[in-house]
Amino acid sequence: MTTAPVKPPELRDFYEDPSVPVASGTPRSLRQARMLAAALGPAVGQGAGTVIDVGCGDGTAAATAAPLLAGHRVIGVDWSQDALRRARARLPYVVRGELTGGGLPLRTGCADAVLFSEVIEHLVDPDAALDELRRVLRPGGHLMLSTPNLAAWYNRALLLAGVQPVFSEVSLRAIHGRPGTEVVGHLRLYTARALREFVTAAGFEVVAVKGAPFHGVPRALRPLDRLACVRPPLASILLLHARRT
C-alpha cells in the first residue's frame, strides 16, 4: 500500500498560524497615527472620513490610532480568520478581504485614507496590492504605509560583517544567518529610496518619509534606534505618507 504524499504547507497556512505575530509595536503605530491625523485634520460634521486598515491583523494598530482619529470611521480588513477574530475585540468594523484575486470587498474611491502597516513586506505581488489600494482611495486620498528598513543602521553594520540583515528571512521554518529567533514571513524588503520610487511608480505622490523605532531592538540599543529616526534612511521602520494622484 502506498501512502499519499503529504501536501507541503502553503504561505496562507503560515499566516493562519496563531503563533505568527500580527502586531508590530506601539511606537510605530503612534507615529503613523499622528501623521494620519495631521493629514486628515479634525472630523467635523460632513468632514468625517473613512479610514481602512488593510491587513489589520489583530486590530492593535488601528485601535492605537483610533483615539487620534476621533470622528473618523476606522474599518479593519484582513483575510486571516484568526486575525479577524482577535480584531473584533478592538474594532467596531472588521471585514474579511484580500488584495489579490477578487480584490477588496470595497467600492472604488470609498476611502479617505488607507493604513497599510507592516504588510507589503509579506506580499508576493506588491504591485497588484498598490493598484488595489489606489482603487479604493478617493482622488487625493492618503496612503500611510509602514515597512521594515533593509538599510537600518544596524543592518549596514551586519552586512559589512557578512551577517544576514535583520528583517530578512531565507526560510519560513527557522531563522538562519541573522540575529533573532522569530520567523515572521518577510518576502520583500525596501530601502527608503526604493520605497519612494516604488510607490511613485504605482500612481502616488510621496508627501513624506519618516522613521520609527523597532520594538525588537535590544533594550541597551534603543536610545540609538530612536536617534536614528531623525534620519529616516537609517531608521528601523519606514513610515511613508503618500497621496493618490
C-alpha positions in Angstrom: 0.0 0.0 0.0 1.3 3.4 -0.9 0.5 6.5 1.1 -0.5 9.8 -0.4 2.3 12.4 -0.3 1.8 15.0 2.4 0.9 18.3 1.0 3.5 20.9 2.0 2.2 23.9 3.9 1.3 26.9 1.8 2.1 30.6 2.6 -1.6 31.1 3.7 -1.2 28.3 6.3 1.8 30.1 7.7 -0.1 33.3 8.3 -3.1 31.5 9.7 -0.8 30.1 12.5 -1.9 31.9 15.7 1.8 31.9 16.9 2.8 34.1 14.0 2.9 37.8 15.2 0.3 40.1 13.7 1.2 43.3 15.6 4.4 45.3 15.3 4.7 47.6 18.3 3.0 50.7 19.7 5.7 53.3 19.0 5.4 52.7 15.2 1.6 52.7 15.4 1.5 56.0 17.3 3.9 57.8 14.9 1.9 56.6 11.9 -1.4 57.6 13.6 -0.1 61.1 14.3 1.0 61.5 10.6 -2.5 60.4 9.5 -4.3 62.6 12.0 -2.3 65.7 10.8 -3.1 64.8 7.2 -6.9 64.2 7.7 -7.5 67.1 10.1 -10.3 67.1 12.7 -13.6 65.3 11.8 -16.3 67.9 11.9 -19.8 67.2 10.6 -19.6 66.1 7.0 -15.8 66.3 7.2 -15.6 62.8 8.9 -13.6 60.4 6.7 -13.3 56.6 6.3 -10.0 55.0 7.2 -9.4 51.5 6.0 -6.7 49.5 7.8 -5.7 46.9 5.2 -4.0 43.9 6.8 -5.3 45.0 10.2 -4.0 41.8 11.9 -5.4 41.7 15.5 -6.5 45.3 15.3 -3.8 46.7 17.6 -2.5 49.3 15.2 -6.0 50.6 14.3 -7.1 50.6 17.9 -4.0 52.6 18.8 -4.8 55.1 16.1 -8.5 55.4 16.8 -8.2 58.0 19.7 -6.3 60.3 17.4 -8.8 59.9 14.6 -11.9 60.7 16.6 -14.9 61.2 14.4 -13.4 59.2 11.5 -14.7 55.7 10.8 -12.0 53.1 11.0 -12.5 49.7 9.3 -10.2 46.8 9.6 -9.7 44.4 6.7 -7.7 41.1 6.8 -8.0 37.7 5.1 -6.9 35.7 8.2 -9.8 34.4 10.1 -7.8 34.1 13.2 -6.6 37.7 13.0 -10.2 39.0 12.4 -11.4 37.1 15.4 -9.0 39.0 17.6 -9.5 42.3 15.8 -13.3 42.2 16.6 -12.4 42.7 20.2 -10.7 46.0 19.4 -12.5 47.4 16.4 -16.2 48.2 15.7 -15.9 47.4 12.0 -14.0 44.5 10.5 -14.3 42.9 7.0 -12.7 39.8 5.5 -10.9 40.6 2.3 -7.7 40.3 0.4 -5.7 42.5 -2.0 -5.2 39.9 -4.8 -7.6 37.6 -6.6 -11.0 39.3 -6.5 -9.7 42.3 -4.7 -11.0 44.1 -1.6 -14.8 44.0 -0.9 -14.9 47.8 -1.1 -16.2 50.1 -3.7 -13.9 52.3 -5.8 -13.0 55.6 -4.2 -14.7 54.8 -0.9 -11.7 55.6 1.4 -10.2 58.9 2.5 -7.2 57.1 3.9 -5.6 53.6 3.9 -3.4 52.3 6.7 -1.0 49.7 5.3 1.1 48.7 8.3 3.8 46.1 8.0 2.1 44.3 5.2 3.9 45.0 2.0 7.0 43.0 3.0 4.8 39.9 3.2 3.4 40.1 -0.3 4.2 38.0 -3.4 2.7 40.7 -5.6 3.1 44.2 -4.1 2.4 45.8 -7.5 -1.1 44.4 -7.6 -1.6 45.4 -3.9 -0.8 49.1 -4.5 -3.1 49.1 -7.6 -5.9 47.8 -5.4 -5.2 50.4 -2.6 -5.2 53.1 -5.2 -8.6 51.9 -6.5 -10.3 52.1 -3.1 -8.8 55.6 -2.3 -10.6 58.7 -3.4 -8.6 61.1 -5.6 -6.2 62.9 -3.2 -6.8 60.2 -0.5 -4.0 59.4 1.9 -1.8 56.2 2.0 0.0 55.6 5.2 2.4 52.7 4.6 5.0 51.3 7.0 7.6 48.6 6.5 10.9 47.5 7.9 14.0 49.2 6.5 16.5 47.0 4.8 19.1 49.7 5.3 18.5 50.3 9.0 21.6 51.5 10.9 22.4 48.1 12.4 21.8 46.2 9.1 24.5 48.2 7.4 27.0 47.0 10.1 25.7 43.4 9.9 26.2 43.3 6.1 29.8 44.6 6.4 30.4 41.7 8.9 28.8 39.2 6.5 25.7 38.7 8.6 22.2 38.3 7.2 20.3 41.6 7.8 17.6 41.8 10.5 14.0 41.5 9.0 15.3 39.4 6.1 14.4 35.7 6.1 15.6 32.8 3.9 13.1 30.2 5.3 9.6 30.0 6.8 10.7 27.3 9.1 13.6 28.8 11.0 16.0 31.8 11.3 19.3 31.3 9.5 22.3 33.5 9.5 20.9 36.6 11.3 20.1 37.7 14.8 16.7 36.9 16.3 14.6 33.8 16.7 11.2 34.8 15.4 10.0 33.8 11.9 7.5 36.4 10.6 7.4 35.6 6.8 9.1 38.6 5.2 9.3 38.2 1.4 10.4 41.7 0.3 12.4 44.5 1.9 12.8 48.1 1.0 15.2 50.9 1.5 13.8 54.5 1.8 14.9 55.3 -1.8 13.4 52.1 -3.2 10.1 52.6 -1.3 9.7 56.1 -2.6 10.4 55.1 -6.2 8.0 52.1 -6.0 5.1 54.0 -4.5 5.6 56.8 -7.0 5.5 54.4 -9.9 2.2 53.0 -8.6 0.5 56.3 -9.1 1.0 58.1 -5.8 2.7 61.3 -4.8 5.0 60.8 -1.9 4.4 63.5 0.8 6.9 62.4 3.4 9.0 59.6 4.7 9.8 59.4 8.4 11.4 56.9 10.7 10.2 54.8 13.6 11.9 52.6 16.2 11.7 48.8 16.2 10.3 47.1 19.3 12.6 44.1 18.9 15.9 46.1 19.3 17.7 45.1 22.5 17.0 47.5 25.3 20.6 48.8 25.5 20.5 49.9 21.9 17.0 51.5 21.9 18.3 55.1 22.5 20.4 54.7 19.3 17.4 53.3 17.5 15.3 56.3 18.5 18.1 58.7 17.5 18.3 57.0 14.0 14.7 58.0 13.4 16.0 61.6 12.8 17.5 60.3 9.6 14.7 58.0 8.0 17.1 56.2 5.7 18.8 54.8 8.8 15.7 54.1 10.9 14.4 50.7 11.7 11.0 51.3 10.3 10.0 53.4 7.4 6.8 55.4 7.6 5.6 56.7 4.2 2.8 59.2 3.6 1.6 59.4 0.0 -1.5 60.7 -1.8 -3.4 59.2 -4.7 -2.7 61.4 -7.7 
